Structure formats: structure tokens, C-alpha cells
Amino acid sequence: MVYIGERYEILEEIGRCSNSCLYKGIDSYDKQLVIINIIDKGVIRSKKFISNLIDESTSINEIDSPNILKIRDVGMDKLENGNELYYVVSEYMEGSTLKQLTKYHKLNMGEIIIIFRQILNALEVIHSYDVYHGCLQPGNIIIDEGYTAKLSNIGIIKSNNKIFKNGIKRFSKNLKYMCPHQICLGYTDKSSDFHALGVIMFELIFGEHPFENLDNEEDIIKKMDKGINWKGIDTENIPEKILNIVKKLLSRKHRYETPQEIMIDLSEYLYEAENICEENLDIHNNEEKTDNKHIHRCGKFAVLGVIAVMSFLFIGMTIK
């Protein structure tokens, strides 16, 4: 048995992201299941990382969101071999990372939107508290079998460098989800979360990275400056409004300012999808019941989506 902090027993690996690894564990004090995030000590530069992360964790736990993992404990442990490691212990959620999920399952548009909306919900809440993720990627998004999504690793980038500059480059050398000013300057802000979300959406929809899997800073910046060759991508079956959201998330000029703006655009797609389903229902109302049930489910999904979007917007305004 492997224990962290002489308290948390590691049971199995959940997933990996840049310079950290998520494990399923159990708290020996209360026998509760937990998620343990072990961070590579080599990427920690701030001498006040633990105290900073305790402060950040307190703030994050005050945020009431069903799409953010609550933090239970943070600390540093010294192993028997003399190595030191940093760890963050969060509430447990049965599931896998989005990275693992998409290895074995191609998400359809409905599933993508369900996950996308929940990530937006989490970002809206943390941004309203002047907090950002800073290292958003599929490896730190936990998904359960009902497609509930929760973000982990919030506050780590900020805790690693209180003034933010070079915080992301010190923590992660994975350029795949970094925006241009993170790569060039190491500076991370709220717009960095939108860019990362755009990359994630592109990967979920098209199954590849929008700027290729480059690991050289100069090459990936050149690729970003050149832009995405949309003419070379098969977008025929992708709803135009969803495509426009992805394009704007990845744009270097016309950017989203808030998650609410994205949700408004998403609500337009959901409303349009509802009308299409209703039209199909009228056209095929004399077909077999199995076909009608499928169409009804489509309409129901769209209606629920619109309701969820409006609830999201109302909650966002209430928070502010």
C-alpha cells in the first residue's frame, strides 16, 4: 500500500495531464474516497506554493458550483527514498478524465454540448470571482457515466506564481492548449481559458488538434498566426452555429469576453435545433412510432438545453 501524507492511500490511477497525475484514493481518517492529484515537484517554482494553494483552495471551496471539484486538503510529502512531492486532495467523483473517455468513445454532438455547457458553467462561476483555471485541458476534466463534468486543478497555476507571469510555462511544457500570449510571454488570464476551451471543442468535434501536435514554440506560433485552414476540414455535418463558436474561441482578433457570451450563442443553436426537430415531427407524424420517439427525444434534448442555458444566464447575473 502506498500512502501520501501518511493519510491517503492510493488505489488506482485515474488519468494524467501536464506534470501531474490523478489517482483514486481513500482517506484513512474517515474512510472516504478521494481524488489525489500528485504534482511534479520539478515544476513548482514559488517558495510559497503550499500557502498560496491553501488560500486559493479556501476561495475555490467557497464557490458553489456542481462542476468544480471541492478541495479537501493540500500538502507536501517526503517519500522514503527522499523525494518530495506536492499533492492536492479533492472530493471523489466516479468516472474518468475527458482525455481517457475520448480514447475509447467518439462523442456525438449532443454529448459534446452537454460537456461543453458544464465547463462553461464552471468557468462563468470562477471568472465571476476573478479566478481562472490557467491550464484547462482534457486531462483535468472529470466525466462520470451520466456525463456530469467537473474541473480539477483550479488555482494551481496562480499558486505557482502569484503575479502570474511565466506561471504556465514553469508549470507546463505542453503547448497544445496554450494561447499565444501564454506561449510567448508565459502570461495567463481569463482569455487563456477560452482558447483552451476552443482547442478542446475542436478536438472533440474533429478528432485532431487545430494547430497540429507541434511541440516547438516558434512553429506553433507560426501555425497560430497563419490560422486554421477551414477549407481543408470537413465541416459539412457540423452545425454552423457550433462551428462559429469554435472559430471565435480560437480567434486572435474577435474574442469572447465572458462565458455568458458563449452561452448566448449556444442558446441560439439549441433554439434552432428545437425548431428543426419540431418540423421533422410534423413531416413524419405518420411514420412508425419508433421514429417519432427518436424525434421527440431530439426535441426534448433541445428544450432542456435551452432551459439549462437560460438558467445558466440567470445564475450568472445573480452571482454578479
N, C-alpha and C positions, 0 to 999 in steps of 0.2 A: 504494500500500500504506500502511495505517495501522498504526503501531506504538505500543504502550503500554509505558512504562518502557524504551524503546529495546531491547526484547527480545521482546515478544509481538505477533505480527501478528494483527490482527482479520480473520477470514474472512467471517463472516456472523452476523446476529442470531439468537439462539435464542428469546428472549422478554423480556418486561418485567414488572416488578412496581413497587411503590411506590418512586419515587425511585431506581431502579437499573435496569440493563439487562444481560442476559446475552448474551454473544457466544461463538461458536465461534472458537477461535484456535489458533495454533501457536507453541510456544516455539522461538525461533530458536537457542537454545543446544543443545538436544538433539533438535529436530525432532519433539517430542511434541505431539499435540493437547491442548488445554486448554480450560477454560471460564473466560472472563474476565467478572467482574462489575464493571461500572463504576458507581460510586455518585455521585449528585449531590452536589457539594461543598457546596451550599447547605444541606443537611440535617445536616451534620456540625457539632456544637457543642463537642465535647470536644477540647481542645488536645492531649490525649494519645491521640487516637483510634487512630493507627497503632500506637503502642507497646502500647496496650490490646489492639488486634486481634491483634498478634503473640503476645501472651500467651494470648489466647483461642484462637488458631489452634493453638498448641502443645498446649493442653489437648484441643482437639477432635480433633487428629490422633492423640492417644493413645487415643482411644475407638475400639474395634474394632467397627464396625457396617457391614454391607453396604448400609445405607440412608442413609448420610451421606457427602456428597462430601468427600474429603480436600482440604485446603488446601495449595497448593504455595508461594504467595507472596502478600504484601500490600505495598502501597506507594502513593505519591503521585507523579503525573506532571504536569509542566508542559508544555503544548502550545505549538506555535509561535505561536499567537495570544495567548499569555499566560495562558490559562485553566488552572486546576488541577483535577485530578480524582483521586479515590481509586479504587483497584482491588483486587480480590481474585481471585487465580488459583487455580482448583481443578482436580482431576483431570478428565479428559474422560469424558463419557458420551454416547453416541449416542442422540438422542431429542429430545423437545420438552417444554415445560412442560405441566403439567396444564391450565393455562389455555388453551393453544393446542390441546391434544388435544380438549378438550370443545367447542371451537368447531365441530369438524367430525365429531365422533363422540359419539353418545349412549351412555354406558356402561351396560351391564346390571348387575344386582345382583352377579353373580359377579365382574365386573371391578372394581366399586366395592369389594367386600370385600377383594379381593387388594391393591388400593392402600391401602385403609384399614388393613389389618393391618400393612403395611410402615411406614406413617407412625407407627403406634403403637409399632412395634418401635424406630424411631429415637428417639421421644420417651422411651420407657422407658429407653433407654441413657443419653441425655444428662441426663435428670432424676436418674438414679442418681448422676451426677457433679455434681449441684447446678447444672446448666446448663439453660437453657430457650431456646427459639427466639425468642419475643417478637414475631415478625412473620410468622407462618405464614400462607401464602396460596397459591393455585394457581400463581401466577407464580414461586414459588421451590421448586416440587416438580418434579423432572425424571423423566420416564417414558420408558422405551425400548420397543421394539416387542414385547418379551416381558412387558411390564407390571412390570418391575422399577422401583421408585421410590426416589429418593434426595433428601434435603433439602439445600438450599443456604442460604446467608445466616445460618447459625447463628453467634451470637457478635457480630453487628454491632450489635444494639440495646444489648447490655450494654457493648460497647466505646465506644459513643457517649455513655454516661453511666454511670460506674462505680457510682453509687448508685441507678441505675435510674429515679429519679423524673423524669417528663417525657421519658424517653428515647424512648418510642414516638411521642409527639406531636411531638417535634422531628424524628424521622426520617420519619414517615409521616403524611400528612393523609388517607389512605384509611381511612375509618371502618368499612368493610364487614366486616372480620374482627377488629375490636377488641371486647373485652369492656367492660362498663360502667365498671369502675374504671380501665381504660386511657383511656377517653374523658373521664371526669370528673376523674381525678387524674393521668393520664399514668403510672400505676404499672403495671408489668408483672411478672407472676410465672408460676409453672407453670400455674395455673388459666387463664391467658390462652391458653395453647396448646390446652387442652381446648375452650374456647369457639370459637376459630378453627377447630378440627377439626370441631366441630359445625356451624358455618356451611358449611364445605366439603362435609361429608356431605349437608347439606340441599340445597345447590345441585346436587350430583351426582345426587341422587335425584329432586328435584322440578323442577330446571331453573330455579330462581329463588331470590332471596335471602330468608331467613326474615323479615327486618325491612324489606323493600323497599330499593331503592337510594337511600337518603337520604344527603345529604352535609352535613347540618346537625346539630351535636352535640345540641342541645336536642330536635329532632324524633326522632332515632334513639333517644335515651334514653327518651323518652315511649313510643315504639313497643316498646322492650325491657321497660319497666315494665308495659305493657299485656299483653305476652306474645303468643305466636303463636296465631292463630285456627285451630286444627287442624280445626274443624268445616267451615271453608271450603276445606280442602285435600283433594284426592282421595288417600286413603291405602289404598284398597281392595286394591291389588295389592302393597302394601309389607308384608313380614313384620313381625308385631307386635314381635318382639324387637329387630329392627333399628330400628324406629320408636321404641321405648323408649330405646334407646341415644342416638339423636339428641336426643330430648326431654331426657334427663338431661344431655347435653353442653351444651345451651343453657339449662338451668335456672339460675335465680338463687338457688335455695334448696337443692335436693337435688343436690349436685355430686359428680362423681367426684374422688377424692383422688389416684389413681395410674393410669397406663396399664394396669397389671395388672388393676384392677377392670373396666375396659372390656373387656379381653380375656376375662375370665371370662364376662361377659355375652355376648360374641360367640361363645364356645365353646358356650354353650347353644343359640344359634341354629344353629350348624353341626351340632351333635349332632341337633337336631330335624330339620334338613334331610336328614341322612343317613337317619334313620328313615323320613321321608316317601318318599324315593327307593326305599328297600327295600320299602316297602309297595306302591308303584307297580310295582315289578319283579314282585312276587308276583301282582298283579292282572292284569298284562299279559304274563305269561310265555309266553302262547301267541300273542302278536301277532307281527308281522313283525320280522325281526332288526334292521332299521334303527331301529325304535322302541326295541328293547331296548338297542341300543348307546347311544342317547341317554340312556336312564335310567341305564345303567351309568356313563356319563361323569359324570352328576349325582352318583351315589353316590361315585364316585372323588374328585370335587372336594370333597365334604363330608368324606370320610375324611382327605384330605390337609390340609384346613383344620383339622380337629381336631388332627391330629398337629402341624401348624405352631403352633397355639395352645399346646399342651402344651409344645412345645419352647421357645416364647417365654417361658412362665411359668417353666420350669426355668432358662433362661438369666438371666432377671431376678433370680431368687433367688440364683443363683450369683454374679452381679455384686455384689450387696449383701453 
